[in-house]
């Protein structure tokens, strides 16, 4: 069974965080420079929230396209769903779908281990399916009786 820790290991450990007191404009700059869709908001070493393109778009819409000097704190999701490294892939999928969460922080107690995106989850599922398919094909190739079928055909 796929675990969150395995998805993180494949994804890598690059993390982008911001302070809740940084401006939304600074967050947009960081997200744009690094081509990422979310920032984990950390306050004094603790998870304070998540900022995604969803909150930024809503903010832009409400302010006629102007980012202004608004602080992340005022628009972030301050109660994001999070998981632990031992959470199963199935549970992560369920949480992402039920909470409409495209980005989920992975916390090991108070320590931020990473973020898993909907894309990361999809990529992990495709990789797991490819592995399973190759294992099934190898198993079928060694199916009992296959060599006797070949022998019968060659003797005929």
Buried (B, 14 or more C-beta within 10 A) or exposed (E): EBBBBBBBEEBEEEBBBBBBEBBBBBBBEBBEEEEBBBBBBBBEEEBBBBBBBBBBEEBBEEEEEEBEEBBBBEBBBBEBBBBBBEBEBEBBBEBBEEEEBBBBBBBEEEEBBBBBBBEBBEBBBEBBEEEEEEEEEEEEEEEEEEEEEEEEEEEE
